[in-house]
Amino acid sequence: MKKSLSIILSLMLVVALLAGCSGGTTSKSSIEKMTPGSNLSFKVGMVTDAGTIDDKSFNQGTWEGVVQAGLDFGLETKYLKPSGTTQAEYLTEIGNLYDAGYKFIVCPGFKFETTIFEAQTKYPDAKFVLIDGYPHTGDYNPVVGSNVVSIFFAENESGFYAGLAAALQLKTGEVGFIGGMEIPAVQKFNWGFQQGIKYANDTYDTTITMNAENFVYQGSFDNVAAGQQLAAGMFDKGVDAIFCAAGGVGVGAINEAKQRANNGEKVWIIGVDVDQYSEGIYDGTKSIILTSAMKKIDQASYDMILDETFNRFQGGQILTFDSTNGGVGIPVENPNLDKSVVTKVQDAFDKVVAGTIVVAAEQGNLFK
């Protein structure tokens, strides 16, 4: 990511210089002339997973990175939503994109693993970016073709920072967790969150309680009503803040929290994947999003497209975005967090990068 960021800065400088000379926007041909070896002749497609393109989370974050790259580099972009979630239905949409000339295809989610295994051979002249998964036949032995890049994130580290921030801001009270499907990425968010709470309790004398009954997996990423019902039950039991790693299910929890906040209750949601602050706005200017456990999905999809524009596609590799390369964290701007909280979280971030703090990626027994 550091390499990609330096490329971005260089390209931004080129664009700024060109815009300043011409008095207008930079043309595609101008960028090509100023960046030897660049490739701006491809079209970028995306196939959504079980959720929707406006899920305020995983799909939306991935698509926003694709759209931004398309705008920056003058590339055509398009997404397709499958009619279902089977391998055949995913392959159908990949094929539709391919037939329309979209030969750089981004697929978010582990459900694409066996699909991309087949697609990487069926479409050898296409390139695929698989987020949160790697191609395999169903045996979970990775087979990453030269035309595929697999991307994973250290969700446990992101969850840790969100848990630490929440505990430091609340100081006392109770937290819960609503996950979507019980898959590794969601589990790691949960486990990291618990470790962040414990670290705050042990290090800064906060008194945040975690009860096992309030740490649940709903089983899907699109059941908004179920998310609202789960959140209502937790808030009724006295939970002060809920961390939601659940896509559309989390949207339901956000809706419930906003309704309660409008009625004068003090409840919070901790967002996921992207900065969900704007999704929690109520009463005009306030938000029930305390902070968000971010994985830079938009940056990941953007960076992979950026690599392709410079003919540097990292085919055959499994990449991990974590604290050391800026791939996870909480939002830079946290309006609901005190500055002292942000400072303490940054200190913990630096210690994770240095290896002084190690956030486990597996489950511990941290409940009350």
C-alpha positions as MATLAB code, in Angstrom:
seq = 'MKKSLSIILSLMLVVALLAGCSGGTTSKSSIEKMTPGSNLSFKVGMVTDAGTIDDKSFNQGTWEGVVQAGLDFGLETKYLKPSGTTQAEYLTEIGNLYDAGYKFIVCPGFKFETTIFEAQTKYPDAKFVLIDGYPHTGDYNPVVGSNVVSIFFAENESGFYAGLAAALQLKTGEVGFIGGMEIPAVQKFNWGFQQGIKYANDTYDTTITMNAENFVYQGSFDNVAAGQQLAAGMFDKGVDAIFCAAGGVGVGAINEAKQRANNGEKVWIIGVDVDQYSEGIYDGTKSIILTSAMKKIDQASYDMILDETFNRFQGGQILTFDSTNGGVGIPVENPNLDKSVVTKVQDAFDKVVAGTIVVAAEQGNLFK';
ca = [
       0.000    0.000    0.000;
       2.910    2.370    0.761;
       4.183    1.847   -2.755;
       0.716    2.505   -4.167;
       0.291    5.644   -2.086;
       3.541    7.047   -3.430;
       2.336    6.332   -6.959;
      -0.943    8.097   -6.184;
       0.914   11.166   -4.925;
       3.077   11.228   -8.043;
       0.067   10.926  -10.297;
      -1.791   13.622   -8.350;
       1.166   15.944   -8.881;
       1.107   15.240  -12.609;
      -2.624   15.889  -12.753;
      -2.285   19.131  -10.782;
       0.485   20.406  -13.034;
      -1.460   19.585  -16.175;
      -4.647   21.160  -14.868;
      -2.743   24.281  -13.913;
      -1.245   24.630  -17.394;
      -4.435   23.932  -19.322;
      -6.876   25.751  -17.072;
      -9.227   22.756  -17.143;
      -9.496   19.060  -16.356;
      -6.727   16.672  -17.280;
      -7.406   14.560  -20.344;
      -6.835   10.822  -20.510;
      -4.307   11.270  -23.299;
      -2.369   13.825  -21.250;
      -2.030   11.414  -18.330;
      -0.825    8.702  -20.718;
       1.863   11.002  -22.085;
       3.067   11.973  -18.633;
       3.157    8.413  -17.234;
       5.234    6.151  -19.473;
       4.054    2.555  -19.477;
       0.601    3.418  -18.199;
      -2.386    1.365  -19.280;
      -5.689    3.216  -19.536;
      -7.409    1.059  -22.127;
      -9.201   -1.419  -19.854;
     -12.726   -1.457  -18.407;
     -13.400   -2.261  -14.745;
     -16.335   -4.372  -13.624;
     -17.596   -5.545  -10.253;
     -19.987   -8.310   -9.230;
     -21.692   -7.789   -5.883;
     -22.057  -10.524   -3.302;
     -25.210  -11.310   -1.296;
     -25.600   -7.695   -0.223;
     -26.508   -4.630   -2.252;
     -24.367   -1.915   -3.752;
     -25.706    0.539   -1.165;
     -25.186   -1.669    1.900;
     -23.237    1.154    3.608;
     -20.498   -1.398    4.135;
     -18.610   -4.065    2.173;
     -20.104   -3.857   -1.323;
     -20.463   -0.101   -1.207;
     -16.905    0.427    0.008;
     -15.493   -1.779   -2.742;
     -17.566   -0.055   -5.413;
     -16.591    3.420   -4.223;
     -12.941    2.538   -4.770;
     -13.747    1.282   -8.273;
     -15.735    4.410   -9.095;
     -13.009    6.729   -7.820;
     -10.369    4.942   -9.873;
     -12.614    5.190  -12.909;
     -12.991    8.925  -12.404;
      -9.289    9.481  -11.757;
      -8.042    7.464  -14.719;
     -10.870    7.878  -17.210;
     -11.919    4.219  -17.086;
     -15.345    2.775  -17.786;
     -16.851    1.084  -14.717;
     -19.900   -1.089  -14.208;
     -21.311   -3.408  -11.574;
     -23.750   -6.301  -11.830;
     -25.805   -7.891   -9.048;
     -26.408  -11.632   -9.444;
     -29.951  -12.975   -9.163;
     -28.755  -15.296   -6.397;
     -25.637  -16.423   -4.564;
     -24.709  -19.679   -6.286;
     -21.487  -20.224   -8.182;
     -23.435  -20.495  -11.434;
     -25.154  -17.162  -10.823;
     -21.867  -15.452   -9.990;
     -20.241  -16.919  -13.105;
     -23.119  -15.704  -15.239;
     -22.507  -12.090  -14.236;
     -18.740  -12.430  -14.604;
     -19.385  -13.754  -18.103;
     -21.739  -10.872  -18.867;
     -19.103   -8.364  -17.826;
     -16.421  -10.161  -19.809;
     -18.567  -10.288  -22.952;
     -19.142   -6.543  -22.622;
     -15.383   -5.913  -22.553;
     -14.925   -5.579  -18.786;
     -11.849   -7.734  -18.314;
     -10.709   -6.344  -14.975;
     -13.243   -7.642  -12.487;
     -13.442   -7.012   -8.735;
     -15.355   -9.505   -6.566;
     -15.928   -8.742   -2.863;
     -16.462  -11.615   -0.480;
     -15.513  -15.192    0.350;
     -18.535  -16.508   -1.574;
     -16.601  -15.895   -4.787;
     -13.760  -18.281   -3.917;
     -14.829  -21.318   -5.953;
     -16.258  -19.043   -8.636;
     -12.948  -17.274   -9.191;
     -11.164  -20.633   -9.199;
     -13.190  -21.518  -12.272;
     -13.178  -18.042  -13.815;
      -9.403  -17.628  -13.679;
      -9.047  -20.537  -16.107;
     -12.176  -19.893  -18.160;
     -11.151  -16.276  -18.817;
      -7.323  -16.349  -18.917;
      -7.053  -12.891  -20.484;
      -9.170  -11.320  -17.745;
      -7.847  -10.148  -14.389;
      -9.618  -10.622  -11.075;
      -9.376   -9.002   -7.665;
     -10.885  -11.188   -4.936;
     -11.415   -9.438   -1.615;
     -11.634  -11.498    1.586;
     -10.970  -14.782   -0.138;
      -8.720  -16.901   -2.351;
      -9.606  -19.241   -5.229;
      -9.986  -22.933   -4.373;
     -11.923  -25.965   -5.542;
     -13.892  -26.307   -2.346;
     -11.069  -27.856   -0.338;
      -9.761  -24.482    0.921;
      -6.329  -25.063   -0.573;
      -5.492  -21.782   -2.318;
      -4.873  -21.841   -6.054;
      -4.250  -18.223   -7.005;
      -3.765  -17.909  -10.741;
      -1.419  -15.427  -12.353;
      -4.452  -13.353  -13.333;
      -5.811  -13.119   -9.768;
      -4.927  -11.057   -6.713;
      -6.415  -12.131   -3.392;
      -6.745   -9.550   -0.628;
      -7.263  -10.087    3.082;
      -7.458   -7.666    5.996;
      -6.453   -7.824    9.657;
     -10.003   -7.306   10.921;
      -8.866   -8.308   14.393;
      -6.639   -5.210   14.544;
      -9.399   -2.944   13.244;
     -11.868   -4.375   15.772;
      -9.278   -3.880   18.527;
      -8.961   -0.154   17.829;
     -12.741    0.268   17.713;
     -13.171   -1.615   20.982;
     -10.437    0.402   22.672;
     -11.926    3.691   21.457;
     -15.435    2.723   22.553;
     -14.297    1.674   26.014;
     -12.217    4.804   26.530;
     -15.085    7.064   25.466;
     -17.822    5.285   27.435;
     -15.598    4.575   30.458;
     -18.296    2.362   31.991;
     -21.313    0.384   30.795;
     -21.973   -2.598   28.573;
     -21.280   -3.419   24.922;
     -22.584   -5.999   22.472;
     -21.809   -7.339   19.020;
     -23.992   -8.227   16.031;
     -22.273  -10.160   13.276;
     -23.663  -11.228    9.931;
     -22.570  -14.672    8.821;
     -20.147  -16.409   11.175;
     -17.194  -16.375    8.812;
     -13.513  -15.650    9.553;
     -13.575  -11.966    8.591;
     -16.567  -11.261   10.833;
     -15.226  -13.437   13.643;
     -11.937  -11.543   13.629;
     -13.769   -8.244   13.992;
     -15.542   -9.694   17.028;
     -12.444  -11.162   18.640;
     -10.382   -8.025   18.093;
     -13.181   -5.889   19.522;
     -13.246   -7.973   22.700;
      -9.474   -7.622   23.062;
      -9.736   -3.843   22.636;
     -12.304   -3.661   25.447;
     -10.145   -5.818   27.695;
      -7.039   -3.762   26.923;
      -8.867   -0.582   27.932;
     -10.162   -2.173   31.128;
      -6.706   -3.505   32.047;
      -4.672   -0.465   30.982;
      -6.890    2.538   31.576;
      -9.207    1.252   34.331;
     -12.369    1.475   32.268;
     -15.200   -0.782   33.446;
     -16.888   -2.044   30.300;
     -18.854   -5.282   30.559;
     -19.224   -7.935   27.847;
     -21.855  -10.657   28.246;
     -21.817  -13.653   25.897;
     -25.567  -13.425   25.293;
     -25.052  -10.042   23.636;
     -22.435  -11.270   21.146;
     -24.400  -12.904   18.349;
     -24.313  -13.764   14.642;
     -27.539  -13.169   12.740;
     -26.599  -15.481    9.869;
     -26.925  -13.142    6.890;
     -25.780   -9.776    5.568;
     -29.057   -8.484    4.181;
     -31.795   -8.941    6.806;
     -32.349   -5.346    7.894;
     -35.413   -6.155    9.996;
     -33.549   -8.836   11.938;
     -30.741   -6.403   12.696;
     -33.188   -3.874   14.078;
     -34.848   -6.525   16.233;
     -31.542   -7.793   17.628;
     -30.403   -4.264   18.452;
     -33.713   -3.464   20.140;
     -33.352   -6.518   22.362;
     -29.828   -5.587   23.400;
     -30.668   -1.950   24.091;
     -33.673   -3.056   26.153;
     -31.290   -5.139   28.291;
     -29.105   -2.116   28.995;
     -26.401   -2.440   26.356;
     -24.942    0.994   25.691;
     -23.076    0.382   22.421;
     -23.262   -2.330   19.764;
     -20.504   -3.159   17.297;
     -22.145   -4.282   14.043;
     -20.144   -6.250   11.464;
     -23.127   -7.351    9.454;
     -23.743   -5.346    6.256;
     -27.463   -4.724    5.821;
     -28.178   -6.351    9.183;
     -26.099   -3.591   10.709;
     -28.179   -1.005    8.857;
     -31.179   -2.296   10.815;
     -29.294   -1.813   14.074;
     -28.346    1.716   13.037;
     -31.998    2.479   12.298;
     -33.013    1.236   15.753;
     -30.342    3.324   17.459;
     -31.384    6.455   15.572;
     -35.012    5.996   16.593;
     -34.028    5.656   20.220;
     -31.669    8.620   20.075;
     -34.479   10.729   18.663;
     -36.515    9.703   21.719;
     -33.791   10.829   24.083;
     -32.012    7.531   24.767;
     -28.213    7.532   24.802;
     -27.219    4.538   22.687;
     -24.376    3.995   20.273;
     -23.420    1.912   17.251;
     -19.853    1.128   16.251;
     -19.665    0.949   12.468;
     -17.718   -1.428   10.264;
     -15.695   -1.644    7.040;
     -16.088    2.057    6.179;
     -16.638    5.234    8.172;
     -20.373    4.935    8.841;
     -20.704    8.244   10.706;
     -22.948    9.793    8.049;
     -25.271    6.780    8.115;
     -25.958    7.380   11.797;
     -27.003   11.017   11.546;
     -30.211   11.951   13.334;
     -31.735   15.222   14.465;
     -29.939   16.994   11.635;
     -26.365   17.073   12.916;
     -25.813   14.339   15.517;
     -24.753   10.759   14.787;
     -25.164    7.555   16.777;
     -21.945    6.163   15.246;
     -19.352    6.323   18.014;
     -16.550    5.238   15.683;
     -16.020    2.620   12.962;
     -13.728   -0.398   12.622;
     -12.431    0.278    9.156;
     -10.795   -1.951    6.606;
      -9.732    0.175    3.676;
     -11.762   -1.734    1.103;
     -12.127    1.261   -1.165;
      -8.389    1.860   -1.029;
      -7.697   -1.807   -1.791;
      -9.873   -1.886   -4.907;
      -8.491    1.497   -5.967;
      -4.888    0.372   -5.471;
      -5.350   -2.781   -7.523;
      -6.773   -0.741  -10.414;
      -3.946    1.738   -9.979;
      -1.425   -1.099  -10.229;
      -3.033   -2.226  -13.475;
      -2.777    1.271  -14.957;
       0.991    1.051  -14.393;
       1.212   -2.555  -15.621;
       2.082   -3.689  -12.104;
      -0.783   -6.084  -11.435;
       0.314   -8.402   -8.615;
      -1.135  -11.563  -10.111;
      -0.721  -14.828   -8.208;
      -0.308  -13.130   -4.844;
      -2.260  -13.111   -1.592;
      -1.956   -9.661   -0.039;
      -2.750   -8.675    3.542;
      -3.787   -5.149    4.474;
      -3.085   -4.528    8.167;
      -1.816   -1.843   10.525;
       1.713   -1.916    9.126;
       0.577   -0.766    5.677;
      -2.342    1.405    6.769;
      -4.964   -1.096    5.645;
      -7.066   -0.977    8.832;
      -7.930    1.484   11.573;
     -10.624    3.880   12.740;
     -11.628    7.101   10.944;
      -9.214   10.011   11.091;
     -12.126   12.259   12.045;
     -14.138   10.917   14.999;
     -16.582   13.669   16.069;
     -17.967   11.561   18.929;
     -14.550   10.732   20.404;
     -12.588   12.962   22.740;
      -9.135   14.012   21.547;
      -7.575   12.159   24.462;
      -9.266    8.957   23.269;
      -7.937    9.397   19.746;
      -4.450    9.956   21.165;
      -4.589    6.729   23.189;
      -5.833    4.756   20.188;
      -2.997    6.166   18.090;
      -0.545    5.075   20.781;
      -1.974    1.549   20.621;
      -1.806    1.638   16.809;
       1.886    2.520   16.956;
       2.482   -0.344   19.386;
       0.711   -2.815   17.110;
       2.851   -1.667   14.189;
       5.973   -2.030   16.357;
       4.888   -5.465   17.544;
       4.631   -4.404   21.184;
       0.912   -5.193   21.128;
      -0.178   -8.350   19.315;
      -3.884   -8.653   18.567;
      -4.837  -12.314   18.333;
      -6.771  -13.457   15.271;
      -8.454  -16.272   17.155;
     -11.097  -16.400   19.862;
     -10.312  -15.994   23.525;
     -12.600  -16.228   26.549;
     -13.015  -12.587   27.523;
     -16.661  -12.492   28.573;
     -17.886  -11.585   32.023;
];
